[in-house]
Amino acid sequence: MAVVCLVCWPPDIRPWPQHWLASVVIGTGVFLLWIAPDLLWPGYRDLLPFSNAVVGHTHSSIPAEGLRSGWVLTWRSTRAVLIVPIAEELFWRGWLMRWLINNDFRKVRLGAYAPLAFWITAALFGSEHGPYWDVGFLTGIVYNLWMIRSKSLADCILMHGVTNGLLSVYVIVNYQWQYWQ
């Protein structure tokens, strides 16, 4: 994935974050947003809006034996920190948000704002997170806002990687496997 990104990275998009500290702080805040409902209201995810036939139920996609394997946990964390942020940010904020403004998305600068594109992207981003759709939607809003403010795909990738990295540590240290859908 890294080699493909290096070879295919568009020359008009900066490959390195320009707002390191802010991206790390926002990524940390989003991590806290993800775990807050479950910490503040035990059983929150068991409520009907978050556990049903449409959005699914909280569970880990990793078999029980994999949860005891350092190899599996390392690779799952690596994927969450390195691959997912690149793929998702390229898709959600690098392409979809711009494509919804103009289907020749390359004519739309990174960080361009259009209300419909902003809210559709946030809603779809939330919906891909199953029973965590609520915090996924809020995360989509925060990530979209950071793209509009920073105009930097690299900063969004860093922010997303920080969120996923902290969540991976939290999952492993606290045995909260349900976050790994």
C-alpha positions as CSV (number, residue, x, y, z in Angstrom):
1,M,0.0,0.0,0.0
2,A,2.8,2.4,0.9
3,V,4.6,1.8,-2.4
4,V,1.4,2.2,-4.4
5,C,0.7,5.5,-2.6
6,L,4.2,6.8,-3.2
7,V,4.1,5.9,-6.9
8,C,0.5,7.0,-7.5
9,W,0.2,10.0,-5.2
10,P,-1.2,13.0,-7.1
11,P,1.5,15.7,-7.5
12,D,-0.9,18.5,-6.6
13,I,-1.6,17.1,-3.1
14,R,1.0,17.6,-0.4
15,P,2.1,14.2,0.9
16,W,3.2,15.4,4.4
17,P,1.1,16.9,7.2
18,Q,1.4,20.6,7.7
19,H,-0.4,20.8,11.0
20,W,1.1,18.0,13.0
21,L,0.1,19.1,16.5
22,A,-3.5,20.0,15.6
23,S,-4.0,16.7,13.7
24,V,-2.7,14.7,16.7
25,V,-4.9,16.7,19.2
26,I,-8.0,16.3,17.0
27,G,-7.3,12.6,16.5
28,T,-7.0,12.2,20.3
29,G,-10.2,14.0,20.8
30,V,-12.0,11.8,18.3
31,F,-10.7,8.7,20.1
32,L,-12.2,10.0,23.3
33,L,-15.5,10.6,21.4
34,W,-15.5,7.0,20.4
35,I,-15.1,5.5,23.8
36,A,-17.1,8.1,25.8
37,P,-20.7,6.7,25.3
38,D,-19.7,3.3,26.6
39,L,-17.7,4.6,29.5
40,L,-20.4,7.1,30.6
41,W,-23.5,4.9,30.0
42,P,-22.7,1.1,30.4
43,G,-25.0,-0.8,28.1
44,Y,-25.4,2.1,25.7
45,R,-24.6,0.0,22.7
46,D,-27.3,-2.5,23.7
47,L,-30.0,0.1,23.0
48,L,-32.1,-0.6,20.0
49,P,-30.7,2.2,17.8
50,F,-27.2,0.6,18.1
51,S,-28.0,-3.1,18.2
52,N,-30.5,-4.3,15.6
53,A,-30.9,-6.1,12.3
54,V,-30.0,-3.0,10.3
55,V,-26.8,-1.7,12.0
56,G,-25.8,-5.1,13.5
57,H,-24.5,-5.8,17.0
58,T,-21.2,-5.1,18.7
59,H,-18.8,-7.9,18.4
60,S,-15.2,-8.5,17.3
61,S,-14.6,-9.9,13.8
62,I,-11.5,-11.6,15.1
63,P,-11.9,-15.2,16.3
64,A,-11.2,-15.9,19.9
65,E,-7.8,-17.6,19.3
66,G,-6.7,-14.6,17.3
67,L,-7.3,-12.3,20.3
68,R,-4.5,-14.2,22.1
69,S,-2.1,-13.9,19.2
70,G,0.5,-11.1,19.4
71,W,1.0,-11.6,15.6
72,V,-2.8,-11.0,14.9
73,L,-3.1,-8.1,17.2
74,T,0.1,-6.4,15.8
75,W,-1.2,-6.8,12.2
76,R,-4.7,-5.7,13.1
77,S,-3.3,-2.6,14.8
78,T,-0.9,-1.9,11.9
79,R,-3.8,-2.1,9.4
80,A,-5.9,0.2,11.6
81,V,-3.1,2.8,11.9
82,L,-1.5,2.7,8.5
83,I,-3.8,1.3,5.8
84,V,-7.3,2.2,6.9
85,P,-6.6,6.0,7.4
86,I,-4.9,6.2,4.0
87,A,-7.7,4.3,2.1
88,E,-10.6,6.0,3.9
89,E,-9.2,9.5,3.7
90,L,-8.4,9.1,0.0
91,F,-12.0,7.9,-0.5
92,W,-14.1,10.0,1.9
93,R,-12.4,13.4,1.9
94,G,-10.0,13.1,-1.0
95,W,-12.6,11.8,-3.5
96,L,-16.2,11.6,-2.4
97,M,-16.6,15.0,-0.8
98,R,-15.2,16.6,-3.9
99,W,-17.1,14.3,-6.4
100,L,-20.4,15.3,-4.7
101,I,-19.5,18.9,-5.5
102,N,-18.5,18.2,-9.1
103,N,-18.2,14.7,-10.7
104,D,-14.9,15.9,-12.3
105,F,-13.6,16.0,-8.7
106,R,-10.1,17.1,-9.8
107,K,-11.5,20.5,-10.5
108,V,-12.5,20.9,-6.9
109,R,-9.8,21.9,-4.5
110,L,-9.2,19.8,-1.3
111,G,-11.2,21.3,1.6
112,A,-13.9,22.9,-0.6
113,Y,-17.1,23.2,1.3
114,A,-20.6,22.5,0.0
115,P,-23.3,21.6,2.6
116,L,-24.8,18.7,0.8
117,A,-21.4,17.1,0.1
118,F,-20.3,17.7,3.7
119,W,-23.4,16.1,5.3
120,I,-23.7,13.2,2.8
121,T,-20.0,12.3,3.4
122,A,-20.4,12.5,7.2
123,A,-23.6,10.4,7.1
124,L,-22.1,7.7,4.9
125,F,-18.9,7.6,6.9
126,G,-21.1,7.1,10.0
127,S,-23.1,4.3,8.4
128,E,-20.0,2.3,7.5
129,H,-19.4,1.9,11.3
130,G,-22.4,-0.3,12.0
131,P,-23.5,-0.1,15.7
132,Y,-21.1,2.7,16.2
133,W,-22.9,4.8,13.5
134,D,-23.5,7.7,16.0
135,V,-19.9,8.3,16.9
136,G,-19.0,7.4,13.3
137,F,-21.3,10.3,12.1
138,L,-19.8,12.7,14.6
139,T,-16.3,11.6,13.6
140,G,-17.2,12.2,10.0
141,I,-18.3,15.7,10.9
142,V,-15.0,16.4,12.8
143,Y,-12.9,14.9,10.0
144,N,-14.8,16.8,7.3
145,L,-14.3,20.0,9.3
146,W,-10.6,19.4,9.6
147,M,-10.3,18.8,5.9
148,I,-12.1,22.1,5.2
149,R,-9.8,23.9,7.7
150,S,-6.5,22.2,6.9
151,K,-7.1,21.6,3.2
152,S,-4.6,18.7,3.7
153,L,-5.3,15.1,3.0
154,A,-2.0,14.2,4.8
155,D,-3.2,16.0,8.0
156,C,-6.5,14.0,7.8
157,I,-4.6,10.8,7.4
158,L,-2.5,11.6,10.4
159,M,-5.5,12.5,12.5
160,H,-7.3,9.3,11.5
161,G,-4.2,7.3,12.2
162,V,-3.9,8.8,15.7
163,T,-7.6,8.0,16.4
164,N,-7.2,4.4,15.2
165,G,-3.9,4.0,17.0
166,L,-5.2,5.1,20.3
167,L,-8.3,3.0,19.9
168,S,-6.1,0.0,19.1
169,V,-4.1,0.4,22.3
170,Y,-7.4,0.9,24.2
171,V,-8.9,-2.2,22.7
172,I,-5.9,-4.4,23.5
173,V,-5.1,-3.0,27.0
174,N,-8.8,-3.1,28.1
175,Y,-9.9,-6.2,26.2
176,Q,-12.6,-4.1,24.4
177,W,-12.6,-6.3,21.3
178,Q,-16.1,-5.1,20.2
179,Y,-14.5,-1.9,18.7
180,W,-12.8,-4.1,16.1
181,Q,-15.8,-4.9,14.0
